[in-house]
Amino acid sequence: MSGENNRDLWILRATYMVLFAYNAIFFFGKYIYFQGTLVRLYEFIDRYIVFFTILEFMGIASVFIDLITDWEKKPPWRRAITLILAVLLVTAFIFKLFVNWMHSSLLPPT
């Protein structure tokens, strides 16, 4: 693997880790009662949800584009893992869009 491909792989792995950490903070903060740092992180995310949704979309788009462009270059076991992770991230993104849309539509008018 050349240096450029190694750097791209590192960036892609970091993107996966950040997206899964973000999803974990969102779902645990939204649906499971915790105290401490997790609650503060979720409140911060909830305060700037539009910004984080745009960032999440860009991360998922880069993961999906990598899935499409490098499909033939990857070994079969890695294709399966990449496909499963991409499907999980896209499904979580669509679910969060729906939840946030429902939350915003049920807010009382100001």
C-alpha positions in Angstrom: 0.0 0.0 0.0 1.4 3.4 -1.0 1.6 6.3 1.4 -1.4 8.0 -0.3 -3.7 5.0 0.1 -2.5 4.4 3.6 -3.4 8.0 4.5 -6.8 7.7 2.8 -7.5 4.5 4.7 -6.6 6.2 8.0 -9.0 9.1 7.2 -11.7 6.7 6.3 -11.3 4.7 9.5 -11.3 7.9 11.5 -14.6 8.9 9.8 -16.2 5.6 10.7 -15.1 6.0 14.3 -16.3 9.6 14.6 -19.7 8.7 13.0 -20.2 5.7 15.3 -19.2 7.7 18.3 -21.6 10.5 17.3 -24.4 8.0 16.8 -23.8 6.4 20.2 -23.8 9.7 22.0 -27.0 10.7 20.2 -28.9 7.5 20.8 -27.8 7.0 24.4 -28.3 10.7 25.2 -31.8 10.7 23.6 -33.2 7.4 24.8 -31.3 6.3 27.9 -31.0 8.4 31.0 -27.4 9.1 32.0 -25.7 11.8 34.1 -22.4 13.5 33.5 -20.4 14.0 30.4 -22.6 12.1 28.1 -25.6 14.3 28.9 -23.5 17.4 28.4 -22.3 16.1 25.0 -25.8 15.2 23.9 -27.1 18.7 25.0 -24.3 20.3 23.0 -25.2 18.2 20.0 -28.9 18.9 20.4 -28.2 22.6 20.6 -26.3 22.6 17.2 -28.2 19.7 15.6 -28.4 21.3 12.1 -24.6 21.8 12.0 -24.0 18.2 13.2 -26.5 16.8 10.7 -24.7 18.6 7.8 -21.3 17.2 9.1 -22.8 13.7 9.4 -24.2 13.9 5.9 -20.7 14.8 4.6 -19.1 11.9 6.5 -21.7 9.4 5.3 -21.4 10.7 1.7 -17.6 10.2 1.8 -18.1 6.7 3.2 -20.7 5.9 0.5 -18.5 7.3 -2.3 -15.6 5.2 -1.0 -17.8 2.2 -1.0 -18.7 2.7 -4.6 -15.4 3.8 -6.0 -13.2 1.2 -4.3 -15.5 -1.8 -4.5 -13.4 -3.8 -6.9 -10.1 -3.0 -5.2 -11.2 -4.5 -1.8 -11.0 -8.1 -0.9 -14.5 -9.8 -0.4 -14.4 -9.9 3.4 -13.7 -6.2 3.5 -16.4 -5.4 1.0 -18.9 -7.1 3.3 -17.8 -5.2 6.3 -17.8 -1.9 4.5 -21.2 -2.5 3.1 -22.7 -3.4 6.5 -21.1 -0.4 8.2 -22.3 1.9 5.4 -25.9 0.5 5.7 -25.9 1.0 9.4 -24.7 4.6 9.2 -27.2 5.5 6.5 -30.0 3.8 8.4 -29.1 5.7 11.6 -28.9 9.0 9.6 -32.4 8.5 8.1 -33.8 7.5 11.5 -32.3 10.6 13.1 -33.7 12.8 10.3 -37.1 11.4 11.0 -36.8 11.8 14.8 -35.6 15.4 14.5 -38.3 16.2 12.0 -41.0 14.8 14.3 -39.5 16.6 17.3 -39.5 19.9 15.4 -43.1 19.4 14.1 -44.4 18.7 17.6 -42.9 21.9 19.2 -45.5 24.4 20.3 -45.5 27.6 18.2 -43.7 30.6 19.7 
